[in-house]
Amino acid sequence: MILLRNVVPPLITLALVLAVWTYVTGPGGLPSYLLPDPVSVGRALWTGLVSGEYGPHIQYTLTSTLLGYGIGSVAAIMIGILVAESRPFERFVFPYIVAIQAMPKVALAPLILVWFGFGLASKVVLVALICFFPLLVNTIAGIRRTDPELIDMARSFSRPGWWIFLHVKLPAAAGAICAGLEIGIVLALIGAIVGEFVAAEKGVGYLIGSATVNMNVATMFAGVLMLAGFGIVGSTLVRFAQRRIVFWEQAPDQSKQGERA
């Protein structure tokens, strides 16, 4: 029953969107060079996947996304812990982190290309930079929102600082960290596509750019749909992991539903 409640509403919305899309691209509607009909987009997507044409592009984009996401997430959590736990580190380093974040990543992309080349490394660096800051902020906020009474209670039992961090602060921050990871996975995908738009020889972003030059709108939509699918799958996996790892932060009604299922 829970699965049906989670799956049926999005399917109904999808059916309505497809119906409207089919109507506006039907006879007398928008021309195909502006908005292709769903059948043409589906045919382009299916043909590209079955023929293997899209395979190298998908692999390249996912590789840069996952590598950059992993590097950026690990760095964000580690630096976030240092900022939250060390006031001197925050005073000396955090202002420069904010300054780097304030720089538009599109403006930094040419410089990253000069430093790391036109290959995969530059895309990974750009992805890591884009998904770094949201997780950093969530990590800092999550650690600092730990209930002071819990910390005082642990100290009253003469627990050392590392024990308090691992058993009190980190569990309190786990929900915020997972929320940052969910935001980061979507931003990581955006970073990979931005890097491929700037300079790349393959990737879904490169595929969309090439289709733009050729005015192949159906292929452009197929690439956009693939990116949407990647984002949905990535976000769903992070939420699934959060429900399993940070199980103590589930709402009471959700936990009851889980027990009934």
N, C-alpha and C positions, 0 to 999 in steps of 0.2 A: 504493500500500500504506500509506504514512504517513497519507494522508487517511482511509482506512478505519479504521486503528487509532485515530484521533482522533475519528471520528464515530460509529462503531458502538457503543462502550461507553455513551456518553450516551444514545443511542437505546434501547438495551436497558433502561437505568435508567428512562427516560421511559415505556416500555411497561409496566414493572412498576408504576410509580406510578399510571398510568392504570388498570391492571387492579385494583389495590387500591382506588383511588378509586371506580371503577364498582361494585365489590362492596359497599363500605360505604354507598353511596348507593342501592343497589338496593332491591327489596321487602323490608320489614322492617328496613331500615337507618336511617341518620340522616335526619331530615326535611329537605326542601329549603330551609326557612328557616334551617337551621343550616349545611348543606353541600349545595349544588346538585350535580347529577351533571355529569360532563364534557361531555355533549352540550348541556345548557342553557348552560353557560359558553361553550362553543365557538360556540353559536348567537348568544349575546349579543355576543361579540367580533366575529364575522363580520358580523352585522347592523349594528353600530355603525361598523365600518370601511367596509363597502360603501356604506352610506347617507350617509357623510360626517359623521355625527354626532360621531365621535371626532376628526375631523381638526383642528379648531381647538384642542381640548384638547391633542392630541399636539404640535402646533406650538408652543403656548405653553410647555408643559413643556420641550420640547427647546431652545427659544430661551433660556429662563432658565438652563437647565442648562449649555449650551455657553458662553454669555456669562460666567456666573459662574465656570465652570471655567477658561476662558481667562484671565480677569482674576486669579483666585486663584492659578493656576499660575505666571503670569509674575511676580506679586508675590512668591510664595514662593521662586522660584528666585533672583530678584535679591536679596532680603533674606537668603536663605540664604548666598549668596556673600559678602555684606558681613559677616555674622556669622562665617563660617568664616575670612575673610581679615583681619578687623580685630578685634583684641581690645578696643580701646576701644568700638567700636560694639556688641560683644556685651555689655560691662559696662553700658552706658548704656541699651540698647534691649531686649535679649533678655528680661530679667525681665518687662517690661510685655507683651511678646508672649505669654509663657507665662501671664500673669495673664488676658489677654483670652481665650486658649484655654480656660482653666479655667472660664470662665463658660459655663453651659449655653446653647446657641444658641436653644433654645426660649424661655428667659427673655429673651433679647435680641430675639426676634422682634417683640414689641409695640413696643419702642423703635425698632427699624428701620422699622417701619410708620409711626410718627409722623414720623420724619426723612425717609423716602423715599417715603411715600405707599403706596397700596394697589395700584399698578400693577406693571409688570414690574421697575422699578428695585429695589424692596425685595427681590424674589425673587433678583435677580442678586447683590445685596450679601450676602444670607444664604448663597447657594451659595458665593460667594467665601470667606466666613469659614470655612465648614465644611471646604472642601477645601484650605485654605491650610496649616494646621499640619502635617499628615502629610508633605507635599512639602517643607516648610521643614526639618523634622528630617532627612529623607532626604538633602536637598541638603547640609546641614551635615556629616552623618556621612560621606557619600560623598567630599566634598572632603578631609576630615581623615584619611580612611583611606588616602590616597595613599601609596605606598611611599616612605619617606624617601630610600632609595638612588637612586631615579629622580630625585628633586628634586636631590639632591647631584650626581648625574652631569650634569644639565642646567646646574647652576650652575658646575660645573668647566669647561664649555665657554663660560662667560661669557654664558649666555642671560639676557635680562632677565626681570623678574617676570611681565609680561603674557604672554610666550612660554611660560613654565613653566606658567602657569595654563591657557592655551588648549590646549597640547599634552601636558601631563602630568596636571594635576589634574582638568581637566574630563573627559577620557576615563576617568579612574579613577572619577569620580563618576557617569558616565553610567548605569550599571546601577542604582544606588540612586535616581537621579532618575526613571528610567523606572518603577521599582517604586512610587515615590511617586505618579507620574502614574496608575498603574493603580488604586491605592487611592483617589486623589482623584476619579476619574470616577464611582465608585460612591457616594462620599460626596456628590458634587455632586448626584446624582439625589435622594438623601435630603433634601438641603437644599432643593431645589426643591419637593418634595412637602410638607415641613414648612411652607414659606412659603405654599403653596396651601391647606393645612389651616387656617392661621391666618386668612388673608383673601385671597380671590381670587374672580374672577368666571368664570374658566375655567382649564383645566389638568386633567391626569389626577388630581391630588390633589383638586381641586374636584369632578371627576366621581365619585370614590369617596365623598367626603363627601355629595354629593347622593343617591347611591344608598343610603347608610347611612340617611339621613332617611326615604327611601321604602321601606326594607327590601328593596331590590332586590339580593339577595345575588349573583345571577349577574353583574350589572354590576360589582359590587364585585370579584369574582374576575377579571373581564375586565380591569379596570384594573390589578389586581395583576400579572396575567400580562403586560400591556404593559410595566409597569415592569421586570419581570424580564427581558423581552426587550431593553429598552433597555440594562440593565446588562450583559447578556451581550455584546451587540454592541459596546458601548463598551470593555469590558475586553478583548475579542478584538482590536479595532483597535489598542489600546495595546500589547498583547503582540506583534502583528504588526509594528508600527513598531519595537518594541524589538529584535526579531530582525534587522531590516534595518539599524538604526542602530548598535546595540551588538553587532555580529556577533562581535567578538573575545571576548565573554564566554560564548559558547555552549559547552555541554558537548561534549567530544570525540565522544561517541556521537551527539549531535544533528547535529553537523556532518557526520559520516560518512553519517548517514541522508539528510541534505540532498543530499550528493554522489551518493548512489545514486539518489535521486529525479530 
